[in-house]
């Protein structure tokens, strides 16, 4: 079979080609776009990461496609409806980095709670003054976790080790786990109202779009810290700005932004057609980046060699299982 991967590094390409020997494997470092789709025109299997948007327009240019592999847990960058109509299976990587992403979430939180970035910047300039560098303890604070899948549960474990009280919201609560860990499930608004820190670990879909928005942000406890290492679309960007302006949020730790794809590539995107809503959000994203109490990393939470190796190995398993007509990790629409 012809298998084309986008957004893979040279060392990943080497591993994929070795493990999928006997097939024609093409690996591209760039993402899938209108300009690069021709490489996959005759492919049977397509592999992408989250920055490659697999639209129905691009699918039309890959008529022989039978399987799409996303090298991620999330799959909102793939048009599942169009895939279903064309009989194309989509497989993801359900578990690869629960500890990896959870560690990043806590890195963002600890950076905020102990003012790490500001402290480093100051000492590098030769200034050892402690003025304005007083942080706060995590012990005794309440952490509200939205989404208690694998990553959310790992975050809860870390929080409990820090001596935090943990409450959670999930449409499908795991009550057995919660009882064993001493975690309390509450309605969303109760979690927002009671938490000193909120950490988001929900999947992104229609039901979770803007789960935090300009209406319910007012219910959040004053001085709350918000951490988002999941998806930018879980939070309405305008709600973040409102929360900062009105001291609802004392700080934000974000690995994702609502329109991060456009923000990352402003120059190439400015010539394209976007709605006023898209562009307004991009402007809001830029305002966020400029705030001194907002700490943003470039969708980097997944990025450890251990996690990447697990992603590759699961993806290889997905390919081999599909070829054996026993597909695994199939995403359901």
HUMOBEL-V989024 format. One record per backbone hydrogen bond with DSSP energy under -0.5 kcal/mol. NH is the residue of the N-H (numbers start at 1). CO is the residue of the C=O. E is the energy in kcal/mol with one decimal. If there is no record, write none. Layout:
NH|CO|E  NH|CO|E
//
This chain:
3|1|-0.6  3|24|-3.4  4|45|-2.4  5|26|-3.0  6|47|-2.6  7|30|-2.0  8|28|-2.2  13|9|-2.6  14|10|-2.2  15|11|-1.6  16|12|-2.6  17|13|-2.6  18|14|-1.9  19|15|-2.3  20|16|-1.7  21|18|-1.0  23|20|-1.6  24|1|-1.8  25|23|-0.9  26|3|-2.9  26|24|-0.6  28|5|-2.9  37|33|-1.7  39|36|-1.6  40|37|-1.5  41|38|-1.3  43|40|-1.7  44|2|-2.3  45|2|-1.9  46|67|-2.5  47|4|-3.0  48|69|-2.8  52|49|-1.7  53|32|-0.5  53|51|-0.8  54|52|-0.7  54|77|-2.6  55|53|-1.2  59|55|-2.4  60|56|-1.6  61|58|-1.3  62|59|-1.9  64|41|-0.6  65|62|-1.6  66|44|-3.2  67|44|-1.6  68|89|-2.6  69|46|-3.8  70|68|-0.5  70|91|-2.6  71|48|-3.1  71|69|-0.6  72|70|-1.8  78|75|-1.7  79|54|-2.4  80|78|-1.5  83|79|-2.0  84|80|-2.5  85|81|-2.0  86|82|-1.5  87|83|-0.6  87|84|-0.9  88|83|-3.0  89|66|-2.1  89|87|-0.5  91|68|-2.7  92|329|-2.0  93|72|-2.6  94|92|-0.6  101|97|-3.1  102|98|-1.7  103|99|-2.5  104|100|-1.5  105|101|-2.4  106|102|-2.1  107|103|-2.1  108|104|-2.4  109|105|-2.0  110|106|-3.1  111|107|-2.2  112|108|-1.7  113|109|-3.2  114|110|-2.2  115|112|-0.8  116|111|-1.7  119|115|-2.0  120|116|-2.6  121|117|-2.6  122|118|-2.0  123|119|-2.4  124|120|-2.3  125|121|-0.9  125|122|-0.7  126|123|-1.6  127|122|-2.2  128|126|-0.6  133|130|-2.3  136|113|-2.4  140|163|-2.2  141|138|-2.3  143|141|-0.6  143|165|-3.3  144|142|-0.5  144|197|-3.4  145|143|-0.6  145|167|-2.6  146|144|-0.6  146|199|-2.4  147|145|-0.8  147|169|-2.6  153|149|-2.4  154|150|-1.6  155|151|-2.5  156|152|-2.1  157|153|-2.0  158|154|-2.1  159|155|-2.7  160|156|-2.6  161|157|-1.7  162|158|-1.3  163|160|-1.4  164|159|-2.4  165|141|-2.5  167|143|-2.5  167|165|-0.5  168|184|-2.5  169|145|-2.5  173|170|-0.6  175|173|-1.1  178|174|-2.4  179|175|-2.4  180|176|-2.0  181|177|-2.1  182|178|-1.6  183|178|-2.4  184|166|-1.5  185|183|-0.5  186|168|-2.9  191|187|-2.1  192|188|-2.6  193|189|-2.1  194|190|-1.9  195|191|-1.5  196|142|-2.1  197|142|-2.0  198|225|-2.8  199|144|-2.6  200|227|-2.4  201|146|-3.4  205|203|-0.6  208|205|-0.8  209|205|-1.0  210|233|-3.0  211|208|-1.5  211|234|-0.8  212|234|-2.0  213|211|-0.5  217|213|-2.0  218|215|-0.6  219|216|-1.9  220|217|-1.3  221|192|-1.9  223|247|-1.3  224|221|-1.5  224|248|-1.9  225|196|-2.3  226|251|-1.7  227|198|-3.2  228|253|-2.4  229|200|-0.9  232|257|-0.5  234|231|-1.4  235|232|-1.7  236|212|-2.7  239|236|-1.1  240|236|-1.2  241|237|-1.9  242|238|-2.5  243|239|-2.5  244|240|-2.1  245|241|-2.6  246|242|-1.8  247|244|-1.3  248|243|-2.1  249|243|-1.9  250|224|-2.2  250|248|-0.5  251|224|-1.0  252|293|-2.0  253|226|-2.8  254|295|-2.5  255|228|-3.0  256|228|-0.8  260|257|-1.3  262|259|-0.7  263|259|-2.1  264|260|-2.5  265|261|-0.9  266|263|-0.8  269|265|-1.9  270|266|-2.0  272|269|-2.1  274|272|-0.6  279|275|-2.2  280|276|-2.4  281|277|-2.0  282|278|-2.1  283|279|-2.2  284|280|-2.1  285|281|-2.7  286|282|-2.1  287|283|-1.8  288|284|-2.2  289|285|-2.3  290|286|-1.3  291|288|-1.7  294|291|-1.4  295|252|-2.7  296|294|-0.6  297|254|-2.6  299|255|-1.3  299|297|-1.9  303|300|-1.6  304|302|-1.9  308|304|-2.6  309|305|-2.0  310|306|-1.8  311|307|-2.3  312|308|-2.4  313|309|-2.4  314|310|-2.2  315|311|-2.4  316|312|-2.6  317|313|-1.9  318|314|-2.3  319|315|-2.1  320|316|-2.5  321|317|-2.5  322|318|-1.8  323|319|-2.4  324|320|-1.7  325|322|-1.7  326|321|-3.2  331|90|-3.4
//
